[in-house]
Amino acid sequence: MFRMSDALRYWFLVLPALAIMIVFYIWPLLGIWQISLTEPKPGVANYTEMFDSTAVQTSFILTFRIAILTTIGCLILGYIVAYVISNFARRAKPLMVALVLLPFWVSVLIRSFSWIVLLGRSGIVNDTLMATGITDSPMRLMHNEFGVVIAMIHVMLPFAVLPMMANMRGISGAYVDAARGLGAGEWTAFRQVYFPQTMPGVMSGALLVFVLSLGFYITPALLGGGRVLMISEYITYQIQEFLNWGLGSALSVALLVATAVVIAIAARFVNLRSALLERN
């Protein structure tokens, strides 16, 4: 009876996924790279224009700034939520986990529109502020970086909570109890014993949120109102409004390279295998 070797079985399982990856991901990426070098004429004119353009440089700086602010906000709020769920919410844990997962069941478009209802000039927040006498006129809470960052933190928060929560679930409480038994205070035990063990989850969540934020489109487009032009929206304008496929493709390649550089830098300081795959 014919028996497959381990190597043959491995490739038998891997090849279908690899073929899908090549056809639907790598091949289109090569096509974008080709367009960036051939439209409207062969050469590197698109990349030269990109590097010389002040608007492109501003858009990239804005994109990285918003991605960093979003990541910081998600880490702070996400760590608190993950810590409470993992260590205190015993009976309510299933409900709290369901609430963390609930945003995945709602369209990003709908969630972004909900923030327009909240932060608009006639929105709930401004109406409340004026009704309580805190302000006399509507505050500008959207169509600026503030509104974009707030909405993006809301959208990206589950991507920070889940890795940290999975990591915290594998941390034994015996370590903190031992530190407390040896005379360490509650804050000292948390800072020197518990927190270092959560760093793989923190780095995993940070990398996931930051990389996703770099290429995010829907929320910045709606909450920014055309005034907060992140690089993904800038690419859309070049292709849809100006039909400049060459420059749009060059910007897409630049965003891909920037994302790869971020991951490479993270790999220099963090064990990505531990941060992204190991949960205990």
N, C-alpha and C positions, 0 to 999 in steps of 0.2 A: 504494500500500500504506500502511495506517495505521501511523503511528509515534508512540509515546507521548513526550511531552516529559519532560524531566528532573524537573520538578515533579510531573507526574502519576505517573511511575514511583516517585518518592519516597513519595508518599502511598499508592500502591498497596501498597508494602512495609510502610509504617508502620501503616496503619489496622488490620490484623488484630491486631497486638500491642497497639495502643492500645485496641481494643475489649475485648480480654481484660483489660487493666489496669483499665478502667472497670468492667466487669461483676464481676470477681472481687476487686478491691482497693478502688477508690475508692467504689463503691456500698456495700459492707459498712461501710466507715469512716464514711460519711455516716449509715448506719443506727445505728451505735454512738453517734455524736454525737446523733442524734435521741432515742435511748433515754435518754441521760444528761440530756436536757432535758425529757423527758415522763414518766418513771417515778419514783415512783408517781403524781406529778402534775406538770403543766407548771410550769416555772420553773427557777431555778438553785439549788434547795435541796440537790441532790446536791453541787454544787461548794462551797457554803457549808459543808456538813458535812465535806467533804474537807479544806478549808483549816483548819477548826476542830479537826479530830481530831489528837490527839497521836500516836495509833497510826499514822496515815497518814504524818505527818511523820517519825516514827522509821523507818518502813519505807522511805521515799524516801531518807533519809540513809544507812541501811544499804545500800540498793541501790547508791547512788553510791560508797560507800566500798569495797564489795566489787568493783565494776566497775573502780575505779581501781587497787586492789591487784592484781587479775587482769591488767589491762593492763600494769602495771609488770613483773610477773613474766614475762608472755609476751614482752615486749620484751627483757628481759635474756637469758632463755634462748633466745628465738627468734633474737636477733642473733648469739649465739655459734654456734648450729646453722647458720644461713644463711651466716655467714662461713666456717665450716669447710668446708661443702659447696661454696661458690663458689670458694674459694681453695686448699684443700689436698686435698680428697678427689677426686682425679682418676679413679682406677680404681674407687673405691667409690662414686662419685657416683650412678649409677643405683640402687644398693642403698639409699643414704641417702635419696634422694628418694622411693623406694618406701616406706621406713619412715615418712617424714613424711606421706605420703598414706594410709598404712594405717589410721589412725583413722577416716577418712571411710568406710571399708568396714565399720566396726563400729558398731552402734547406740549412741547416746549413753546409752541406758538400761543397756546391758550394761557400758559403761565406768564408769558411775556406780556400779553394783553391785559392780564389781571394787574400787573404792576402799572400799566398805563392808567387803569381805573383808580388805582391807589394814589399815584404820584402826580396825576395831571393837575392843571390849574384849578379845575373844578372837581378834583378827586376827593376821596375820603379823607386823606391826610390833611390837605389844605383846608377843607371845610371844617375839620375838627380843630385845627390850629386857630382859625379865625373865630369859630364859635366860642372857644375858651378864652379868647382875647390875647393869645400869645403873639399873634401877628395881625396886622391890619389889612394886609393884602396877600394874595397867593404867592407862595415861595416857588422858585424855579427848582423843582425836584427832579425833572427829567429833561431830556435833550441836552444832557451834560454828562461828565464822567461819573458824577455821584449816582445818578439814576442807573447808568449802565452797570457800575460795580455792584450796587445793591441787588439788582435783578440777576446778575450773573452769579453772585454768591448764593442766591436762592436756588438757581438752576444747578449749580455745581456742587452744592453742599452734600448730597448723598454720595457723590464720588469720593469725598473725603471721609465721610462717616464710616462707610462700609469697610474699607481696608483697616482703619484704626480699630473698629469694633471687633473685627476678626482677629486682629493681633492681640487686643486686650483680653479676649476670651481665653487665650492660651496661657495667660500669665497667672501663676499660682499666687493666691493670697498669702501663702506661707512665708514668702520673702519679706513682705511688709510686716507681717506679724513678728517675724524674727527680729527685724530691725527695731520695732517698737519694744520688743522684749529686752533688747540690749540697751535701751535707754534713749533711742532716737525719738524726736518729736514727730507729730503727724506730718508736718510740712517737710521735715528733713527726710523722713522715710519715703515720702512721695517723690521728692526731688532727686534723691540719690539712689533709690532702689527701684521704685516703680516706673518713673518717667523714662530712664534709659532703656528699659525693656520694651517700651512702646515706640521707640524710634524707627524700627522697620516699618511699622504701620503708618507713622507720621510721614516718612519719606515716600512711601508708596502713594499715599493720598496726595501729597504735595506734587509729586511728579505727574500723577494722573490729572489733577485739576489744572496744573499749569499748561501741560501739553494740549489738553482739550480747549483751554481758554485762548490759546494762541490762534486757533483756526475757527473760533466761534463766530457765527454770522447772525442768526435770527434775533437774539436779544439785543446785541449792540445796534443792529439796524433799526429796530423798533424804538428802543429807549433812547438811542442817540439822536434820532431824527435827522440824520445826515450831517450833524455837527460833530459827532464823535466817530470819525472814519477809521475804523480798524482795518487791518490789511486785507481781511477776507472781504469786507464790503468794498474796499478799493479795487480789488480784483474783479468783483462783480460789475462795478461801474465801467472798468476798462473793456470788459467783454460785451456786456449787454448794451451799454449806452454809447460807447465810442467804437465798438467793433474792433478794438485793438487786441486781437488774439495773441499777437507776439509778446507785447508787454504784459498782458494778463498771465500768459503762460510763464514768462520769466519771473513774475512776482510769485506765482505758485511754486516754482522750483526754489526760489529764495526762501519761502516760508517752510518748505519741506526741509531744506538744508538747515535752517535755523532751528527747527524742531529736533533734527538729528544731532546738532551741536549741543543743544540743551541736554539731551539724553546722554551724550558722550561725556559731557562735563559732570553730570550726576553720577555716571559710572565711575569716574575717577575718585569720588569721595564716598560713594555708597555702594555696597554690594547689592546690585539690582536683583540678583537671583533671590537673595534673602528678603529684600524689601517687597518684591512683587509676587513671589511664589510661596515663600515659607510664612506660615501664620502662627507659629508657636516656637 
